[in-house]
Structures are given as C-alpha cells and as structure tokens.
Amino acid sequence: MKFAKHIVVVFGLLLSFAASTLCQADERLKQTDTLPGYIPKDGFVPDERTAIAVAIAVLTPIYGDEEVQSKFPFIATFKNGKWTVKGTLSSNLVGGVPEVQISKASGRILKVSSSK
C-alpha cells in the first residue's frame, strides 16, 4: 500500500513539473490573436544563410540534387520584404539558373523560376 502512495506522489510531482514546463514554453511562444504560434521578431527567414538553405530545400525536389549542386554558389539578395535567391552558372555553360523568392516575414515561397 505504501508503494502505491509513493507512485501517486511521484506521478503527481512529474505532472506538476510537466505543467510548469509547458506554461514556461507557452510564454516564450508569443501567442497572438490573429495567428497563434511563435512569430520571430526578425521573421522566419531573417538572413541570407537561412534564405539560401530554404531555397535549396525547395529546389532539390524539383530539379534534383545534382542539378542544384551544379548551380552553386547561391546568392541571396533582400528587397521589399522578400529574399531572392539565385544560383550561378559556370562560365563555360549556357542556360539558366534557378531562382526562388521567399517572404522574410512568413517564410512563404512566393515564386520558383529559372532565369536565362
């Protein structure tokens, strides 16, 4: 019987700890009325490195790993709230390079195309 009481006490402590941890996590998630969830102050794509990583992740299923790798390095530029990420073309090749436009704030993919 004492063993059962100890289990109940331990279980109660674990539950209390879990609830406390969840409450702390909720405070960090900065809930909003219109869009629940965490919204980073610098947007979901805050810098050039992140923009390039997102673009590569989007392009790989479309063009394949080898084709994406052949367009390295990728260059990211920021203007009017969006990142434009373009691959580069070797000087001995003819053709276009992939281009991805990404919203800095939401991380939404705005456009995927190939430039000539």
N, CA, C and O atoms as CSV, one atom per row, in Angstrom:
chain,resi,resn,atom,element,x,y,z
A,1,MET,N,N,0.819,-1.195,0.000
A,1,MET,CA,C,0.000,0.000,0.000
A,1,MET,C,C,0.870,1.268,0.000
A,1,MET,O,O,0.563,2.243,-0.685
A,2,LYS,N,N,1.972,1.234,0.791
A,2,LYS,CA,C,2.866,2.387,0.814
A,2,LYS,C,C,3.475,2.621,-0.564
A,2,LYS,O,O,3.676,3.763,-0.976
A,3,PHE,N,N,3.770,1.523,-1.279
A,3,PHE,CA,C,4.350,1.618,-2.617
A,3,PHE,C,C,3.400,2.374,-3.553
A,3,PHE,O,O,3.841,3.203,-4.348
A,4,ALA,N,N,2.117,2.092,-3.458
A,4,ALA,CA,C,1.111,2.758,-4.298
A,4,ALA,C,C,1.060,4.246,-3.974
A,4,ALA,O,O,0.918,5.061,-4.886
A,5,LYS,N,N,1.170,4.616,-2.725
A,5,LYS,CA,C,1.163,6.023,-2.323
A,5,LYS,C,C,2.381,6.744,-2.896
A,5,LYS,O,O,2.280,7.883,-3.354
A,6,HIS,N,N,3.533,6.071,-2.867
A,6,HIS,CA,C,4.747,6.672,-3.410
A,6,HIS,C,C,4.616,6.898,-4.917
A,6,HIS,O,O,5.059,7.919,-5.443
A,7,ILE,N,N,4.014,5.947,-5.588
A,7,ILE,CA,C,3.813,6.082,-7.029
A,7,ILE,C,C,2.913,7.277,-7.321
A,7,ILE,O,O,3.174,8.048,-8.245
A,8,VAL,N,N,1.859,7.426,-6.536
A,8,VAL,CA,C,0.937,8.543,-6.726
A,8,VAL,C,C,1.658,9.865,-6.481
A,8,VAL,O,O,1.455,10.820,-7.231
A,9,VAL,N,N,2.481,9.941,-5.464
A,9,VAL,CA,C,3.218,11.157,-5.155
A,9,VAL,C,C,4.208,11.479,-6.279
A,9,VAL,O,O,4.290,12.623,-6.727
A,10,VAL,N,N,4.954,10.476,-6.729
A,10,VAL,CA,C,5.918,10.685,-7.803
A,10,VAL,C,C,5.197,11.112,-9.077
A,10,VAL,O,O,5.634,12.039,-9.759
A,11,PHE,N,N,4.105,10.446,-9.396
A,11,PHE,CA,C,3.330,10.799,-10.582
A,11,PHE,C,C,2.810,12.234,-10.485
A,11,PHE,O,O,2.829,12.971,-11.471
A,12,GLY,N,N,2.349,12.626,-9.303
A,12,GLY,CA,C,1.875,13.989,-9.087
A,12,GLY,C,C,2.984,15.012,-9.285
A,12,GLY,O,O,2.762,16.068,-9.877
A,13,LEU,N,N,4.175,14.701,-8.793
A,13,LEU,CA,C,5.311,15.598,-8.969
A,13,LEU,C,C,5.686,15.719,-10.443
A,13,LEU,O,O,5.967,16.815,-10.926
A,14,LEU,N,N,5.691,14.601,-11.153
A,14,LEU,CA,C,6.002,14.628,-12.583
A,14,LEU,C,C,4.980,15.463,-13.351
A,14,LEU,O,O,5.337,16.249,-14.229
A,15,LEU,N,N,3.713,15.284,-13.010
A,15,LEU,CA,C,2.654,16.059,-13.670
A,15,LEU,C,C,2.824,17.540,-13.388
A,15,LEU,O,O,2.661,18.364,-14.287
A,16,SER,N,N,3.147,17.886,-12.157
A,16,SER,CA,C,3.343,19.281,-11.780
A,16,SER,C,C,4.522,19.881,-12.547
A,16,SER,O,O,4.445,21.011,-13.028
A,17,PHE,N,N,5.612,19.117,-12.657
A,17,PHE,CA,C,6.781,19.578,-13.400
A,17,PHE,C,C,6.444,19.782,-14.877
A,17,PHE,O,O,6.834,20.787,-15.471
A,18,ALA,N,N,5.728,18.841,-15.463
A,18,ALA,CA,C,5.353,18.938,-16.880
A,18,ALA,C,C,4.471,20.158,-17.112
A,18,ALA,O,O,4.670,20.883,-18.087
A,19,ALA,N,N,3.515,20.392,-16.247
A,19,ALA,CA,C,2.621,21.546,-16.399
A,19,ALA,C,C,3.410,22.850,-16.287
A,19,ALA,O,O,3.176,23.791,-17.046
A,20,SER,N,N,4.340,22.900,-15.340
A,20,SER,CA,C,5.171,24.095,-15.173
A,20,SER,C,C,6.017,24.344,-16.418
A,20,SER,O,O,6.138,25.483,-16.869
A,21,THR,N,N,6.595,23.299,-16.968
A,21,THR,CA,C,7.426,23.421,-18.171
A,21,THR,C,C,6.595,23.891,-19.355
A,21,THR,O,O,7.036,24.750,-20.118
A,22,LEU,N,N,5.405,23.341,-19.516
A,22,LEU,CA,C,4.532,23.751,-20.613
A,22,LEU,C,C,4.118,25.211,-20.489
A,22,LEU,O,O,4.045,25.920,-21.492
A,23,CYS,N,N,3.849,25.661,-19.287
A,23,CYS,CA,C,3.483,27.065,-19.085
A,23,CYS,C,C,4.636,27.984,-19.465
A,23,CYS,O,O,4.421,29.030,-20.078
A,24,GLN,N,N,5.849,27.605,-19.108
A,24,GLN,CA,C,7.011,28.420,-19.478
A,24,GLN,C,C,7.184,28.444,-20.987
A,24,GLN,O,O,7.504,29.488,-21.555
A,25,ALA,N,N,6.978,27.319,-21.641
A,25,ALA,CA,C,7.100,27.258,-23.100
A,25,ALA,C,C,6.052,28.145,-23.751
A,25,ALA,O,O,6.347,28.836,-24.726
A,26,ASP,N,N,4.822,28.135,-23.222
A,26,ASP,CA,C,3.760,28.969,-23.785
A,26,ASP,C,C,4.122,30.451,-23.719
A,26,ASP,O,O,3.816,31.202,-24.645
A,27,GLU,N,N,4.764,30.877,-22.644
A,27,GLU,CA,C,5.147,32.277,-22.523
A,27,GLU,C,C,6.153,32.655,-23.609
A,27,GLU,O,O,6.119,33.776,-24.116
A,28,ARG,N,N,7.042,31.741,-23.969
A,28,ARG,CA,C,8.047,32.009,-24.990
A,28,ARG,C,C,7.452,31.994,-26.393
A,28,ARG,O,O,8.060,32.533,-27.318
A,29,LEU,N,N,6.295,31.398,-26.570
A,29,LEU,CA,C,5.731,31.262,-27.913
A,29,LEU,C,C,4.985,32.502,-28.411
A,29,LEU,O,O,4.554,32.532,-29.564
A,30,LYS,N,N,4.829,33.502,-27.583
A,30,LYS,CA,C,4.258,34.780,-28.009
A,30,LYS,C,C,2.990,34.599,-28.847
A,30,LYS,O,O,2.980,34.918,-30.036
A,31,GLN,N,N,1.958,34.105,-28.248
A,31,GLN,CA,C,0.691,33.909,-28.956
A,31,GLN,C,C,0.110,35.256,-29.388
A,31,GLN,O,O,0.263,36.261,-28.694
A,32,THR,N,N,-0.553,35.263,-30.535
A,32,THR,CA,C,-1.252,36.454,-30.997
A,32,THR,C,C,-2.704,36.084,-31.232
A,32,THR,O,O,-3.034,34.904,-31.348
A,33,ASP,N,N,-3.576,37.085,-31.304
A,33,ASP,CA,C,-4.998,36.822,-31.513
A,33,ASP,C,C,-5.287,36.325,-32.920
A,33,ASP,O,O,-6.120,35.438,-33.106
A,34,THR,N,N,-4.605,36.889,-33.910
A,34,THR,CA,C,-4.926,36.555,-35.289
A,34,THR,C,C,-4.178,35.339,-35.810
A,34,THR,O,O,-4.682,34.635,-36.685
A,35,LEU,N,N,-2.996,35.082,-35.293
A,35,LEU,CA,C,-2.189,33.968,-35.773
A,35,LEU,C,C,-1.493,33.314,-34.589
A,35,LEU,O,O,-0.424,33.757,-34.167
A,36,PRO,N,N,-2.106,32.248,-34.048
A,36,PRO,CA,C,-1.482,31.632,-32.882
A,36,PRO,C,C,-0.154,30.986,-33.246
A,36,PRO,O,O,0.018,30.473,-34.352
A,37,GLY,N,N,0.768,31.016,-32.319
A,37,GLY,CA,C,2.068,30.406,-32.523
A,37,GLY,C,C,3.173,31.428,-32.427
A,37,GLY,O,O,2.928,32.626,-32.284
A,38,TYR,N,N,4.376,30.944,-32.506
A,38,TYR,CA,C,5.548,31.790,-32.364
A,38,TYR,C,C,5.834,32.521,-33.668
A,38,TYR,O,O,5.843,31.913,-34.739
A,39,ILE,N,N,6.063,33.804,-33.576
A,39,ILE,CA,C,6.440,34.613,-34.729
A,39,ILE,C,C,7.750,35.320,-34.377
A,39,ILE,O,O,7.756,36.215,-33.532
A,40,PRO,N,N,8.856,34.932,-35.009
A,40,PRO,CA,C,10.139,35.570,-34.694
A,40,PRO,C,C,10.125,37.054,-35.037
A,40,PRO,O,O,9.540,37.453,-36.044
A,41,LYS,N,N,10.759,37.865,-34.214
A,41,LYS,CA,C,10.755,39.315,-34.449
A,41,LYS,C,C,11.457,39.689,-35.751
A,41,LYS,O,O,11.121,40.703,-36.362
A,42,ASP,N,N,12.430,38.881,-36.185
A,42,ASP,CA,C,13.142,39.156,-37.434
A,42,ASP,C,C,12.593,38.358,-38.606
A,42,ASP,O,O,13.223,38.301,-39.662
A,43,GLY,N,N,11.428,37.741,-38.437
A,43,GLY,CA,C,10.821,36.945,-39.495
A,43,GLY,C,C,11.344,35.520,-39.493
A,43,GLY,O,O,12.333,35.215,-38.826
A,44,PHE,N,N,10.678,34.648,-40.241
A,44,PHE,CA,C,11.077,33.247,-40.301
A,44,PHE,C,C,12.332,33.035,-41.151
A,44,PHE,O,O,13.010,32.017,-41.016
A,45,VAL,N,N,12.636,33.989,-42.018
A,45,VAL,CA,C,13.844,33.909,-42.847
A,45,VAL,C,C,14.634,35.196,-42.597
A,45,VAL,O,O,14.591,36.122,-43.407
A,46,PRO,N,N,15.352,35.249,-41.479
A,46,PRO,CA,C,15.960,36.509,-41.046
A,46,PRO,C,C,17.238,36.920,-41.768
A,46,PRO,O,O,17.626,38.088,-41.721
A,47,ASP,N,N,17.902,35.966,-42.440
A,47,ASP,CA,C,19.203,36.312,-43.010
A,47,ASP,C,C,19.469,35.551,-44.306
A,47,ASP,O,O,18.716,34.660,-44.698
A,48,GLU,N,N,20.562,35.933,-44.953
A,48,GLU,CA,C,20.950,35.355,-46.243
A,48,GLU,C,C,21.169,33.844,-46.153
A,48,GLU,O,O,20.739,33.091,-47.027
A,49,ARG,N,N,21.830,33.421,-45.106
A,49,ARG,CA,C,22.118,31.984,-44.931
A,49,ARG,C,C,20.841,31.156,-44.867
A,49,ARG,O,O,20.750,30.095,-45.486
A,50,THR,N,N,19.855,31.642,-44.118
A,50,THR,CA,C,18.585,30.929,-43.998
A,50,THR,C,C,17.848,30.929,-45.326
A,50,THR,O,O,17.268,29.915,-45.716
A,51,ALA,N,N,17.864,32.065,-46.029
A,51,ALA,CA,C,17.197,32.153,-47.331
A,51,ALA,C,C,17.779,31.145,-48.313
A,51,ALA,O,O,17.032,30.491,-49.041
A,52,ILE,N,N,19.079,31.014,-48.341
A,52,ILE,CA,C,19.730,30.065,-49.250
A,52,ILE,C,C,19.364,28.632,-48.866
A,52,ILE,O,O,19.091,27.809,-49.739
A,53,ALA,N,N,19.357,28.333,-47.578
A,53,ALA,CA,C,19.000,26.982,-47.121
A,53,ALA,C,C,17.561,26.633,-47.507
A,53,ALA,O,O,17.288,25.512,-47.934
A,54,VAL,N,N,16.646,27.588,-47.358
A,54,VAL,CA,C,15.248,27.360,-47.735
A,54,VAL,C,C,15.146,27.142,-49.240
A,54,VAL,O,O,14.454,26.230,-49.694
A,55,ALA,N,N,15.834,27.978,-50.012
A,55,ALA,CA,C,15.783,27.854,-51.475
A,55,ALA,C,C,16.303,26.493,-51.926
A,55,ALA,O,O,15.702,25.865,-52.798
A,56,ILE,N,N,17.394,26.034,-51.357
A,56,ILE,CA,C,17.951,24.731,-51.729
A,56,ILE,C,C,16.963,23.616,-51.369
A,56,ILE,O,O,16.789,22.665,-52.131
A,57,ALA,N,N,16.326,23.738,-50.216
A,57,ALA,CA,C,15.340,22.742,-49.803
A,57,ALA,C,C,14.149,22.703,-50.762
A,57,ALA,O,O,13.583,21.636,-51.001
A,58,VAL,N,N,13.770,23.843,-51.306
A,58,VAL,CA,C,12.660,23.911,-52.249
A,58,VAL,C,C,13.081,23.404,-53.627
A,58,VAL,O,O,12.317,22.697,-54.285
A,59,LEU,N,N,14.272,23.752,-54.062
A,59,LEU,CA,C,14.725,23.405,-55.410
A,59,LEU,C,C,15.100,21.931,-55.573
A,59,LEU,O,O,14.924,21.373,-56.656
A,60,THR,N,N,15.605,21.301,-54.539
A,60,THR,CA,C,16.090,19.931,-54.651
A,60,THR,C,C,15.028,18.940,-55.124
A,60,THR,O,O,15.325,18.136,-56.008
A,61,PRO,N,N,13.806,18.952,-54.585
A,61,PRO,CA,C,12.800,18.018,-55.089
A,61,PRO,C,C,12.355,18.336,-56.529
A,61,PRO,O,O,11.874,17.455,-57.241
A,62,ILE,N,N,12.518,19.585,-56.943
A,62,ILE,CA,C,12.095,19.990,-58.289
A,62,ILE,C,C,13.140,19.605,-59.325
A,62,ILE,O,O,12.815,18.978,-60.333
A,63,TYR,N,N,14.398,19.977,-59.083
A,63,TYR,CA,C,15.461,19.804,-60.068
A,63,TYR,C,C,16.378,18.604,-59.799
A,63,TYR,O,O,17.088,18.157,-60.699
A,64,GLY,N,N,16.366,18.095,-58.596
A,64,GLY,CA,C,17.271,17.009,-58.234
A,64,GLY,C,C,18.543,17.549,-57.618
A,64,GLY,O,O,18.952,18.683,-57.870
A,65,ASP,N,N,19.158,16.710,-56.804
A,65,ASP,CA,C,20.330,17.124,-56.042
A,65,ASP,C,C,21.510,17.511,-56.944
A,65,ASP,O,O,22.163,18.527,-56.702
A,66,GLU,N,N,21.783,16.718,-57.968
A,66,GLU,CA,C,22.922,17.012,-58.844
A,66,GLU,C,C,22.777,18.358,-59.558
A,66,GLU,O,O,23.732,19.131,-59.639
A,67,GLU,N,N,21.582,18.631,-60.070
A,67,GLU,CA,C,21.344,19.883,-60.794
A,67,GLU,C,C,21.471,21.077,-59.851
A,67,GLU,O,O,22.065,22.092,-60.215
A,68,VAL,N,N,20.923,20.964,-58.653
A,68,VAL,CA,C,21.028,22.061,-57.677
A,68,VAL,C,C,22.492,22.273,-57.288
A,68,VAL,O,O,22.951,23.412,-57.209
A,69,GLN,N,N,23.215,21.201,-57.049
A,69,GLN,CA,C,24.634,21.314,-56.685
A,69,GLN,C,C,25.445,21.980,-57.794
A,69,GLN,O,O,26.419,22.680,-57.519
A,70,SER,N,N,25.041,21.760,-59.058
A,70,SER,CA,C,25.780,22.351,-60.178
A,70,SER,C,C,25.569,23.854,-60.295
A,70,SER,O,O,26.282,24.515,-61.050
A,71,LYS,N,N,24.606,24.405,-59.565
A,71,LYS,CA,C,24.311,25.843,-59.613
A,71,LYS,C,C,24.890,26.604,-58.422
A,71,LYS,O,O,24.567,27.775,-58.220
A,72,PHE,N,N,25.735,25.956,-57.643
A,72,PHE,CA,C,26.396,26.625,-56.519
A,72,PHE,C,C,27.451,27.571,-57.045
A,72,PHE,O,O,28.008,27.312,-58.112
A,73,PRO,N,N,27.750,28.638,-56.361
A,73,PRO,CA,C,27.123,29.089,-55.120
A,73,PRO,C,C,25.802,29.799,-55.398
A,73,PRO,O,O,25.586,30.337,-56.483
A,74,PHE,N,N,24.931,29.790,-54.404
A,74,PHE,CA,C,23.674,30.535,-54.469
A,74,PHE,C,C,23.886,31.891,-53.812
A,74,PHE,O,O,24.585,32.008,-52.805
A,75,ILE,N,N,23.274,32.905,-54.396
A,75,ILE,CA,C,23.399,34.278,-53.902
A,75,ILE,C,C,22.004,34.751,-53.478
A,75,ILE,O,O,21.035,34.580,-54.217
A,76,ALA,N,N,21.909,35.342,-52.293
A,76,ALA,CA,C,20.629,35.852,-51.795
A,76,ALA,C,C,20.685,37.367,-51.682
A,76,ALA,O,O,21.645,37.924,-51.150
A,77,THR,N,N,19.649,38.031,-52.187
A,77,THR,CA,C,19.521,39.479,-52.033
A,77,THR,C,C,18.172,39.777,-51.395
A,77,THR,O,O,17.206,39.040,-51.588
A,78,PHE,N,N,18.116,40.863,-50.633
A,78,PHE,CA,C,16.893,41.221,-49.915
A,78,PHE,C,C,16.370,42.561,-50.396
A,78,PHE,O,O,17.118,43.536,-50.473
A,79,LYS,N,N,15.076,42.609,-50.721
A,79,LYS,CA,C,14.453,43.854,-51.148
A,79,LYS,C,C,12.942,43.754,-50.937
A,79,LYS,O,O,12.332,42.731,-51.248
A,80,ASN,N,N,12.351,44.813,-50.409
A,80,ASN,CA,C,10.904,44.912,-50.230
A,80,ASN,C,C,10.295,43.733,-49.481
A,80,ASN,O,O,9.235,43.233,-49.861
A,81,GLY,N,N,10.957,43.290,-48.425
A,81,GLY,CA,C,10.408,42.239,-47.580
A,81,GLY,C,C,10.557,40.833,-48.116
A,81,GLY,O,O,10.004,39.890,-47.549
A,82,LYS,N,N,11.301,40.678,-49.205
A,82,LYS,CA,C,11.470,39.323,-49.727
A,82,LYS,C,C,12.912,39.061,-50.126
A,82,LYS,O,O,13.645,39.956,-50.548
A,83,TRP,N,N,13.289,37.796,-49.976
A,83,TRP,CA,C,14.592,37.324,-50.395
A,83,TRP,C,C,14.479,36.764,-51.805
A,83,TRP,O,O,13.530,36.044,-52.116
A,84,THR,N,N,15.438,37.089,-52.652
A,84,THR,CA,C,15.550,36.466,-53.962
A,84,THR,C,C,16.856,35.691,-53.958
A,84,THR,O,O,17.929,36.264,-53.770
A,85,VAL,N,N,16.760,34.394,-54.166
A,85,VAL,CA,C,17.926,33.518,-54.140
A,85,VAL,C,C,18.119,32.961,-55.549
A,85,VAL,O,O,17.209,32.372,-56.133
A,86,LYS,N,N,19.329,33.161,-56.080
A,86,LYS,CA,C,19.653,32.691,-57.432
A,86,LYS,C,C,20.898,31.828,-57.396
A,86,LYS,O,O,21.822,32.063,-56.618
A,87,GLY,N,N,20.897,30.820,-58.260
A,87,GLY,CA,C,22.093,30.019,-58.452
A,87,GLY,C,C,23.032,30.747,-59.385
A,87,GLY,O,O,22.682,31.798,-59.922
A,88,THR,N,N,24.225,30.203,-59.585
A,88,THR,CA,C,25.170,30.802,-60.529
A,88,THR,C,C,25.470,29.776,-61.623
A,88,THR,O,O,25.348,28.568,-61.423
A,89,LEU,N,N,25.858,30.289,-62.763
A,89,LEU,CA,C,26.144,29.456,-63.926
A,89,LEU,C,C,27.640,29.513,-64.210
A,89,LEU,O,O,28.221,30.594,-64.301
A,90,SER,N,N,28.248,28.361,-64.347
A,90,SER,CA,C,29.669,28.329,-64.691
A,90,SER,C,C,29.885,29.053,-66.011
A,90,SER,O,O,29.025,29.023,-66.892
A,91,SER,N,N,31.025,29.696,-66.145
A,91,SER,CA,C,31.290,30.499,-67.343
A,91,SER,C,C,31.334,29.663,-68.619
A,91,SER,O,O,31.125,30.199,-69.707
A,92,ASN,N,N,31.598,28.369,-68.510
A,92,ASN,CA,C,31.668,27.529,-69.697
A,92,ASN,C,C,30.324,26.880,-70.056
A,92,ASN,O,O,30.255,26.080,-70.989
A,93,LEU,N,N,29.259,27.221,-69.322
A,93,LEU,CA,C,27.946,26.635,-69.578
A,93,LEU,C,C,26.977,27.676,-70.130
A,93,LEU,O,O,27.130,28.874,-69.893
A,94,VAL,N,N,25.983,27.199,-70.865
A,94,VAL,CA,C,24.926,28.050,-71.389
A,94,VAL,C,C,23.622,27.579,-70.765
A,94,VAL,O,O,23.414,26.377,-70.602
A,95,GLY,N,N,22.749,28.504,-70.417
A,95,GLY,CA,C,21.462,28.131,-69.842
A,95,GLY,C,C,21.051,29.080,-68.750
A,95,GLY,O,O,21.609,30.167,-68.605
A,96,GLY,N,N,20.071,28.659,-67.983
A,96,GLY,CA,C,19.553,29.498,-66.916
A,96,GLY,C,C,19.921,28.962,-65.549
A,96,GLY,O,O,20.520,27.895,-65.412
A,97,VAL,N,N,19.551,29.725,-64.555
A,97,VAL,CA,C,19.786,29.315,-63.172
A,97,VAL,C,C,18.471,29.387,-62.409
A,97,VAL,O,O,17.624,30.226,-62.716
A,98,PRO,N,N,18.291,28.519,-61.419
A,98,PRO,CA,C,17.063,28.556,-60.628
A,98,PRO,C,C,17.011,29.815,-59.758
A,98,PRO,O,O,18.032,30.342,-59.316
A,99,GLU,N,N,15.791,30.266,-59.538
A,99,GLU,CA,C,15.565,31.452,-58.704
A,99,GLU,C,C,14.360,31.188,-57.814
A,99,GLU,O,O,13.342,30.666,-58.269
A,100,VAL,N,N,14.485,31.551,-56.549
A,100,VAL,CA,C,13.394,31.379,-55.584
A,100,VAL,C,C,13.190,32.697,-54.853
A,100,VAL,O,O,14.151,33.319,-54.402
A,101,GLN,N,N,11.929,33.123,-54.736
A,101,GLN,CA,C,11.596,34.311,-53.946
A,101,GLN,C,C,10.852,33.853,-52.695
A,101,GLN,O,O,9.910,33.064,-52.762
A,102,ILE,N,N,11.304,34.372,-51.551
A,102,ILE,CA,C,10.808,33.928,-50.251
A,102,ILE,C,C,10.446,35.133,-49.392
A,102,ILE,O,O,11.214,36.092,-49.314
A,103,SER,N,N,9.287,35.091,-48.751
A,103,SER,CA,C,8.888,36.139,-47.812
A,103,SER,C,C,9.747,36.043,-46.554
A,103,SER,O,O,9.846,34.979,-45.943
A,104,LYS,N,N,10.367,37.158,-46.171
A,104,LYS,CA,C,11.181,37.176,-44.954
A,104,LYS,C,C,10.304,36.948,-43.727
A,104,LYS,O,O,10.675,36.192,-42.829
A,105,ALA,N,N,9.155,37.595,-43.686
A,105,ALA,CA,C,8.301,37.535,-42.514
A,105,ALA,C,C,7.699,36.152,-42.296
A,105,ALA,O,O,7.749,35.624,-41.185
A,106,SER,N,N,7.130,35.559,-43.347
A,106,SER,CA,C,6.391,34.309,-43.178
A,106,SER,C,C,7.157,33.067,-43.617
A,106,SER,O,O,6.806,31.958,-43.213
A,107,GLY,N,N,8.187,33.227,-44.428
A,107,GLY,CA,C,8.894,32.077,-44.971
A,107,GLY,C,C,8.174,31.457,-46.160
A,107,GLY,O,O,8.602,30.429,-46.685
A,108,ARG,N,N,7.096,32.072,-46.577
A,108,ARG,CA,C,6.302,31.561,-47.702
A,108,ARG,C,C,7.102,31.655,-49.001
A,108,ARG,O,O,7.795,32.644,-49.242
A,109,ILE,N,N,7.001,30.625,-49.827
A,109,ILE,CA,C,7.651,30.630,-51.127
A,109,ILE,C,C,6.743,31.417,-52.069
A,109,ILE,O,O,5.602,31.026,-52.315
A,110,LEU,N,N,7.255,32.524,-52.590
A,110,LEU,CA,C,6.461,33.402,-53.436
A,110,LEU,C,C,6.560,33.020,-54.912
A,110,LEU,O,O,5.606,33.187,-55.672
A,111,LYS,N,N,7.736,32.501,-55.308
A,111,LYS,CA,C,7.933,32.199,-56.716
A,111,LYS,C,C,9.142,31.272,-56.880
A,111,LYS,O,O,10.150,31.419,-56.189
A,112,VAL,N,N,9.023,30.327,-57.796
A,112,VAL,CA,C,10.151,29.491,-58.204
A,112,VAL,C,C,10.206,29.578,-59.714
A,112,VAL,O,O,9.215,29.321,-60.399
A,113,SER,N,N,11.382,29.945,-60.234
A,113,SER,CA,C,11.516,30.079,-61.673
A,113,SER,C,C,12.955,29.783,-62.081
A,113,SER,O,O,13.814,29.499,-61.247
A,114,SER,N,N,13.186,29.858,-63.381
A,114,SER,CA,C,14.524,29.681,-63.919
A,114,SER,C,C,14.828,30.871,-64.806
A,114,SER,O,O,14.088,31.148,-65.750
A,115,SER,N,N,15.911,31.578,-64.512
A,115,SER,CA,C,16.278,32.755,-65.313
A,115,SER,C,C,17.154,32.311,-66.480
A,115,SER,O,O,17.757,31.239,-66.447
A,116,LYS,N,N,17.213,33.139,-67.496
A,116,LYS,CA,C,18.042,32.811,-68.667
A,116,LYS,C,C,19.142,33.833,-68.816
A,116,LYS,O,O,19.950,33.739,-69.740
